[in-house]
Amino acid sequence: MDCSPGCITYNKKILNRGSLSITDKVKNISVSTLILVRGEKEYPLTDLSAAQPLDEVFDDSELRNVPDSGHFMFAEKATEF
């Protein structure tokens, strides 16, 4: 599924919208954080463009793209773990 520029804007709004906003909740987390996504354009709400704003919020985070995987990426792509 392709994530158009409009989709990217929508994803950013979801991350920063009222009660759904997690920005204030995570900006003070001071532990290393690994953010895993399932591909660049595989599903608009969980793709790379949706995770990048979250990655920017954390002080010490690493964003990893694991293409062609799903909820069980540790099993589907075991060699990458």
N, CA, C and O atoms as CSV, one atom per row, in Angstrom:
chain,resi,resn,atom,element,x,y,z
A,1,MET,N,N,0.842,-1.173,0.000
A,1,MET,CA,C,0.000,0.000,0.000
A,1,MET,C,C,0.888,1.236,0.000
A,1,MET,O,O,1.799,1.352,0.819
A,2,ASP,N,N,0.625,2.140,-0.902
A,2,ASP,CA,C,1.436,3.334,-1.052
A,2,ASP,C,C,1.007,4.401,-0.045
A,2,ASP,O,O,-0.185,4.608,0.182
A,3,CYS,N,N,1.973,5.064,0.545
A,3,CYS,CA,C,1.678,6.143,1.497
A,3,CYS,C,C,2.036,7.463,0.829
A,3,CYS,O,O,3.207,7.835,0.760
A,4,SER,N,N,1.043,8.153,0.348
A,4,SER,CA,C,1.229,9.414,-0.358
A,4,SER,C,C,1.609,10.516,0.627
A,4,SER,O,O,1.527,10.318,1.839
A,5,PRO,N,N,2.028,11.686,0.113
A,5,PRO,CA,C,2.319,12.806,1.028
A,5,PRO,C,C,1.146,13.136,1.951
A,5,PRO,O,O,1.351,13.516,3.104
A,6,GLY,N,N,-0.075,12.993,1.452
A,6,GLY,CA,C,-1.252,13.234,2.295
A,6,GLY,C,C,-1.353,12.227,3.418
A,6,GLY,O,O,-1.766,12.559,4.529
A,7,CYS,N,N,-0.978,11.010,3.130
A,7,CYS,CA,C,-0.980,9.939,4.133
A,7,CYS,C,C,0.056,10.220,5.217
A,7,CYS,O,O,-0.203,10.008,6.402
A,8,ILE,N,N,1.218,10.695,4.813
A,8,ILE,CA,C,2.274,11.030,5.776
A,8,ILE,C,C,1.796,12.140,6.699
A,8,ILE,O,O,2.010,12.078,7.910
A,9,THR,N,N,1.153,13.151,6.137
A,9,THR,CA,C,0.601,14.238,6.951
A,9,THR,C,C,-0.434,13.695,7.929
A,9,THR,O,O,-0.450,14.090,9.094
A,10,TYR,N,N,-1.293,12.798,7.467
A,10,TYR,CA,C,-2.300,12.184,8.325
A,10,TYR,C,C,-1.643,11.424,9.471
A,10,TYR,O,O,-2.071,11.536,10.620
A,11,ASN,N,N,-0.602,10.649,9.160
A,11,ASN,CA,C,0.099,9.891,10.201
A,11,ASN,C,C,0.679,10.814,11.259
A,11,ASN,O,O,0.598,10.513,12.450
A,12,LYS,N,N,1.260,11.927,10.850
A,12,LYS,CA,C,1.820,12.884,11.805
A,12,LYS,C,C,0.713,13.481,12.664
A,12,LYS,O,O,0.911,13.706,13.858
A,13,LYS,N,N,-0.449,13.739,12.071
A,13,LYS,CA,C,-1.570,14.279,12.843
A,13,LYS,C,C,-2.032,13.276,13.895
A,13,LYS,O,O,-2.362,13.659,15.017
A,14,ILE,N,N,-2.056,11.999,13.539
A,14,ILE,CA,C,-2.457,10.958,14.494
A,14,ILE,C,C,-1.502,10.951,15.684
A,14,ILE,O,O,-1.939,10.848,16.830
A,15,LEU,N,N,-0.202,11.061,15.419
A,15,LEU,CA,C,0.783,11.057,16.501
A,15,LEU,C,C,0.676,12.296,17.381
A,15,LEU,O,O,1.034,12.244,18.558
A,16,ASN,N,N,0.197,13.398,16.842
A,16,ASN,CA,C,0.184,14.668,17.570
A,16,ASN,C,C,-1.211,15.162,17.924
A,16,ASN,O,O,-1.372,16.336,18.259
A,17,ARG,N,N,-2.216,14.312,17.859
A,17,ARG,CA,C,-3.596,14.750,18.061
A,17,ARG,C,C,-4.076,14.513,19.491
A,17,ARG,O,O,-4.031,13.388,19.990
A,18,GLY,N,N,-4.523,15.546,20.127
A,18,GLY,CA,C,-5.189,15.491,21.430
A,18,GLY,C,C,-4.835,14.317,22.299
A,18,GLY,O,O,-3.667,14.108,22.628
A,19,SER,N,N,-5.841,13.543,22.675
A,19,SER,CA,C,-5.642,12.430,23.596
A,19,SER,C,C,-4.852,11.289,22.970
A,19,SER,O,O,-4.341,10.429,23.687
A,20,LEU,N,N,-4.744,11.266,21.658
A,20,LEU,CA,C,-3.963,10.216,21.009
A,20,LEU,C,C,-2.482,10.557,20.955
A,20,LEU,O,O,-1.658,9.708,20.614
A,21,SER,N,N,-2.148,11.778,21.285
A,21,SER,CA,C,-0.752,12.197,21.224
A,21,SER,C,C,0.072,11.470,22.278
A,21,SER,O,O,-0.286,11.426,23.455
A,22,ILE,N,N,1.176,10.905,21.826
A,22,ILE,CA,C,2.081,10.238,22.755
A,22,ILE,C,C,3.362,11.037,22.940
A,22,ILE,O,O,4.241,10.652,23.711
A,23,THR,N,N,3.460,12.145,22.231
A,23,THR,CA,C,4.672,12.959,22.270
A,23,THR,C,C,5.029,13.382,23.687
A,23,THR,O,O,6.169,13.202,24.114
A,24,ASP,N,N,4.085,13.933,24.414
A,24,ASP,CA,C,4.360,14.384,25.786
A,24,ASP,C,C,4.682,13.220,26.713
A,24,ASP,O,O,5.434,13.381,27.675
A,25,LYS,N,N,4.125,12.065,26.434
A,25,LYS,CA,C,4.343,10.907,27.295
A,25,LYS,C,C,5.717,10.281,27.104
A,25,LYS,O,O,6.278,9.721,28.046
A,26,VAL,N,N,6.265,10.368,25.896
A,26,VAL,CA,C,7.528,9.682,25.628
A,26,VAL,C,C,8.744,10.603,25.581
A,26,VAL,O,O,9.876,10.119,25.595
A,27,LYS,N,N,8.540,11.898,25.525
A,27,LYS,CA,C,9.688,12.794,25.347
A,27,LYS,C,C,10.650,12.798,26.533
A,27,LYS,O,O,11.801,13.208,26.382
A,28,ASN,N,N,10.215,12.358,27.689
A,28,ASN,CA,C,11.091,12.317,28.860
A,28,ASN,C,C,11.644,10.924,29.158
A,28,ASN,O,O,12.291,10.717,30.185
A,29,ILE,N,N,11.394,9.983,28.274
A,29,ILE,CA,C,11.934,8.635,28.465
A,29,ILE,C,C,13.425,8.691,28.164
A,29,ILE,O,O,13.840,9.173,27.110
A,30,SER,N,N,14.212,8.199,29.089
A,30,SER,CA,C,15.663,8.346,28.951
A,30,SER,C,C,16.383,7.011,28.763
A,30,SER,O,O,17.571,6.904,29.067
A,31,VAL,N,N,15.690,6.014,28.275
A,31,VAL,CA,C,16.324,4.728,27.988
A,31,VAL,C,C,16.416,4.551,26.471
A,31,VAL,O,O,15.655,5.153,25.712
A,32,SER,N,N,17.347,3.728,26.056
A,32,SER,CA,C,17.470,3.435,24.630
A,32,SER,C,C,16.181,2.782,24.149
A,32,SER,O,O,15.620,1.924,24.830
A,33,THR,N,N,15.721,3.187,22.983
A,33,THR,CA,C,14.454,2.696,22.461
A,33,THR,C,C,14.643,2.202,21.038
A,33,THR,O,O,15.173,2.920,20.191
A,34,LEU,N,N,14.213,0.987,20.777
A,34,LEU,CA,C,14.269,0.420,19.443
A,34,LEU,C,C,12.872,0.475,18.842
A,34,LEU,O,O,11.925,-0.074,19.405
A,35,ILE,N,N,12.749,1.137,17.702
A,35,ILE,CA,C,11.472,1.245,17.006
A,35,ILE,C,C,11.571,0.394,15.748
A,35,ILE,O,O,12.407,0.648,14.881
A,36,LEU,N,N,10.724,-0.603,15.658
A,36,LEU,CA,C,10.728,-1.506,14.511
A,36,LEU,C,C,9.507,-1.229,13.646
A,36,LEU,O,O,8.390,-1.110,14.148
A,37,VAL,N,N,9.731,-1.127,12.348
A,37,VAL,CA,C,8.619,-0.959,11.406
A,37,VAL,C,C,8.719,-2.038,10.344
A,37,VAL,O,O,9.777,-2.627,10.128
A,38,ARG,N,N,7.613,-2.280,9.697
A,38,ARG,CA,C,7.542,-3.414,8.786
A,38,ARG,C,C,7.807,-3.093,7.335
A,38,ARG,O,O,7.636,-3.977,6.496
A,39,GLY,N,N,8.201,-1.925,6.993
A,39,GLY,CA,C,8.519,-1.604,5.609
A,39,GLY,C,C,8.219,-0.162,5.282
A,39,GLY,O,O,7.513,0.520,6.026
A,40,GLU,N,N,8.748,0.299,4.183
A,40,GLU,CA,C,8.588,1.700,3.833
A,40,GLU,C,C,7.153,2.059,3.496
A,40,GLU,O,O,6.645,3.071,3.978
A,41,LYS,N,N,6.494,1.259,2.686
A,41,LYS,CA,C,5.150,1.615,2.227
A,41,LYS,C,C,4.201,0.418,2.267
A,41,LYS,O,O,3.372,0.244,1.374
A,42,GLU,N,N,4.329,-0.391,3.295
A,42,GLU,CA,C,3.516,-1.603,3.341
A,42,GLU,C,C,2.132,-1.369,3.952
A,42,GLU,O,O,1.160,-1.987,3.518
A,43,TYR,N,N,2.032,-0.508,4.928
A,43,TYR,CA,C,0.753,-0.185,5.545
A,43,TYR,C,C,0.881,1.217,6.113
A,43,TYR,O,O,1.756,1.454,6.946
A,44,PRO,N,N,0.051,2.144,5.699
A,44,PRO,CA,C,0.264,3.570,6.012
A,44,PRO,C,C,0.420,3.948,7.476
A,44,PRO,O,O,1.166,4.879,7.781
A,45,LEU,N,N,-0.249,3.266,8.391
A,45,LEU,CA,C,-0.160,3.675,9.795
A,45,LEU,C,C,1.011,3.053,10.536
A,45,LEU,O,O,1.327,3.468,11.651
A,46,THR,N,N,1.657,2.065,9.935
A,46,THR,CA,C,2.768,1.414,10.615
A,46,THR,C,C,4.018,1.348,9.749
A,46,THR,O,O,4.901,0.527,9.994
A,47,ASP,N,N,4.097,2.196,8.753
A,47,ASP,CA,C,5.258,2.151,7.877
A,47,ASP,C,C,6.336,3.125,8.371
A,47,ASP,O,O,6.189,3.767,9.411
A,48,LEU,N,N,7.397,3.211,7.611
A,48,LEU,CA,C,8.544,4.027,7.985
A,48,LEU,C,C,8.173,5.493,8.196
A,48,LEU,O,O,8.649,6.119,9.144
A,49,SER,N,N,7.338,6.042,7.332
A,49,SER,CA,C,6.975,7.456,7.453
A,49,SER,C,C,6.171,7.738,8.722
A,49,SER,O,O,6.223,8.847,9.254
A,50,ALA,N,N,5.434,6.748,9.206
A,50,ALA,CA,C,4.674,6.920,10.446
A,50,ALA,C,C,5.585,6.847,11.663
A,50,ALA,O,O,5.313,7.485,12.680
A,51,ALA,N,N,6.659,6.080,11.571
A,51,ALA,CA,C,7.561,5.890,12.702
A,51,ALA,C,C,8.603,7.003,12.829
A,51,ALA,O,O,9.118,7.240,13.922
A,52,GLN,N,N,8.917,7.677,11.744
A,52,GLN,CA,C,9.950,8.709,11.794
A,52,GLN,C,C,9.639,9.839,12.777
A,52,GLN,O,O,10.540,10.254,13.506
A,53,PRO,N,N,8.406,10.358,12.834
A,53,PRO,CA,C,8.124,11.391,13.847
A,53,PRO,C,C,8.308,10.881,15.277
A,53,PRO,O,O,8.759,11.623,16.149
A,54,LEU,N,N,7.964,9.627,15.514
A,54,LEU,CA,C,8.160,9.031,16.831
A,54,LEU,C,C,9.641,8.915,17.151
A,54,LEU,O,O,10.060,9.184,18.277
A,55,ASP,N,N,10.422,8.521,16.176
A,55,ASP,CA,C,11.869,8.408,16.342
A,55,ASP,C,C,12.491,9.750,16.720
A,55,ASP,O,O,13.452,9.799,17.488
A,56,GLU,N,N,11.949,10.823,16.187
A,56,GLU,CA,C,12.471,12.164,16.478
A,56,GLU,C,C,12.173,12.608,17.905
A,56,GLU,O,O,12.879,13.458,18.446
A,57,VAL,N,N,11.135,12.042,18.521
A,57,VAL,CA,C,10.740,12.428,19.879
A,57,VAL,C,C,11.703,11.874,20.921
A,57,VAL,O,O,12.033,12.563,21.887
A,58,PHE,N,N,12.154,10.646,20.737
A,58,PHE,CA,C,13.045,10.008,21.702
A,58,PHE,C,C,14.464,10.554,21.574
A,58,PHE,O,O,14.945,10.802,20.468
A,59,ASP,N,N,15.123,10.738,22.705
A,59,ASP,CA,C,16.509,11.205,22.685
A,59,ASP,C,C,17.462,10.134,22.187
A,59,ASP,O,O,18.389,10.425,21.432
A,60,ASP,N,N,17.237,8.897,22.607
A,60,ASP,CA,C,18.153,7.807,22.279
A,60,ASP,C,C,17.363,6.660,21.655
A,60,ASP,O,O,17.054,5.670,22.317
A,61,SER,N,N,17.043,6.812,20.372
A,61,SER,CA,C,16.262,5.769,19.701
A,61,SER,C,C,16.953,5.324,18.426
A,61,SER,O,O,17.783,6.030,17.853
A,62,GLU,N,N,16.580,4.134,18.009
A,62,GLU,CA,C,17.062,3.595,16.746
A,62,GLU,C,C,15.845,3.085,15.988
A,62,GLU,O,O,15.060,2.298,16.515
A,63,LEU,N,N,15.698,3.529,14.772
A,63,LEU,CA,C,14.585,3.130,13.926
A,63,LEU,C,C,15.094,2.103,12.924
A,63,LEU,O,O,16.019,2.370,12.157
A,64,ARG,N,N,14.477,0.922,12.942
A,64,ARG,CA,C,14.878,-0.139,12.014
A,64,ARG,C,C,13.703,-0.553,11.143
A,64,ARG,O,O,12.587,-0.764,11.616
A,65,ASN,N,N,13.995,-0.660,9.865
A,65,ASN,CA,C,13.015,-1.076,8.884
A,65,ASN,C,C,13.203,-2.573,8.617
A,65,ASN,O,O,14.285,-3.008,8.224
A,66,VAL,N,N,12.143,-3.353,8.834
A,66,VAL,CA,C,12.189,-4.804,8.591
A,66,VAL,C,C,11.119,-5.105,7.528
A,66,VAL,O,O,9.991,-5.468,7.862
A,67,PRO,N,N,11.485,-4.948,6.244
A,67,PRO,CA,C,10.497,-5.120,5.167
A,67,PRO,C,C,9.903,-6.521,5.118
A,67,PRO,O,O,10.512,-7.495,5.562
A,68,ASP,N,N,8.706,-6.591,4.569
A,68,ASP,CA,C,8.017,-7.866,4.342
A,68,ASP,C,C,7.840,-8.672,5.621
A,68,ASP,O,O,7.992,-9.893,5.617
A,69,SER,N,N,7.523,-8.001,6.694
A,69,SER,CA,C,7.278,-8.693,7.959
A,69,SER,C,C,5.988,-8.152,8.568
A,69,SER,O,O,5.431,-7.160,8.098
A,70,GLY,N,N,5.530,-8.814,9.610
A,70,GLY,CA,C,4.298,-8.394,10.262
A,70,GLY,C,C,4.473,-8.331,11.760
A,70,GLY,O,O,5.533,-7.945,12.251
A,71,HIS,N,N,3.441,-8.709,12.489
A,71,HIS,CA,C,3.478,-8.654,13.943
A,71,HIS,C,C,4.509,-9.597,14.550
A,71,HIS,O,O,4.995,-9.358,15.656
A,72,PHE,N,N,4.844,-10.661,13.838
A,72,PHE,CA,C,5.800,-11.641,14.341
A,72,PHE,C,C,7.119,-11.537,13.579
A,72,PHE,O,O,7.680,-12.545,13.148
A,73,MET,N,N,7.603,-10.320,13.420
A,73,MET,CA,C,8.809,-10.110,12.620
A,73,MET,C,C,10.018,-10.853,13.178
A,73,MET,O,O,10.913,-11.229,12.422
A,74,PHE,N,N,10.055,-11.066,14.479
A,74,PHE,CA,C,11.173,-11.813,15.085
A,74,PHE,C,C,11.191,-13.251,14.582
A,74,PHE,O,O,12.262,-13.854,14.512
A,75,ALA,N,N,10.051,-13.812,14.234
A,75,ALA,CA,C,9.983,-15.165,13.704
A,75,ALA,C,C,10.066,-15.174,12.179
A,75,ALA,O,O,10.707,-16.043,11.587
A,76,GLU,N,N,9.408,-14.193,11.549
A,76,GLU,CA,C,9.381,-14.116,10.087
A,76,GLU,C,C,10.749,-13.749,9.510
A,76,GLU,O,O,11.109,-14.197,8.422
A,77,LYS,N,N,11.494,-12.947,10.229
A,77,LYS,CA,C,12.815,-12.477,9.785
A,77,LYS,C,C,13.855,-12.780,10.852
A,77,LYS,O,O,14.613,-11.899,11.256
A,78,ALA,N,N,13.890,-14.018,11.304
A,78,ALA,CA,C,14.767,-14.408,12.419
A,78,ALA,C,C,16.230,-14.073,12.171
A,78,ALA,O,O,16.947,-13.750,13.118
A,79,THR,N,N,16.686,-14.140,10.950
A,79,THR,CA,C,18.109,-13.864,10.669
A,79,THR,C,C,18.460,-12.403,10.914
A,79,THR,O,O,19.630,-12.083,11.126
A,80,GLU,N,N,17.484,-11.517,10.891
A,80,GLU,CA,C,17.742,-10.102,11.131
A,80,GLU,C,C,17.784,-9.768,12.620
A,80,GLU,O,O,18.164,-8.660,13.001
A,81,PHE,N,N,17.398,-10.717,13.453
A,81,PHE,CA,C,17.426,-10.510,14.886
A,81,PHE,C,C,18.584,-11.286,15.474
A,81,PHE,O,O,18.798,-11.253,16.686
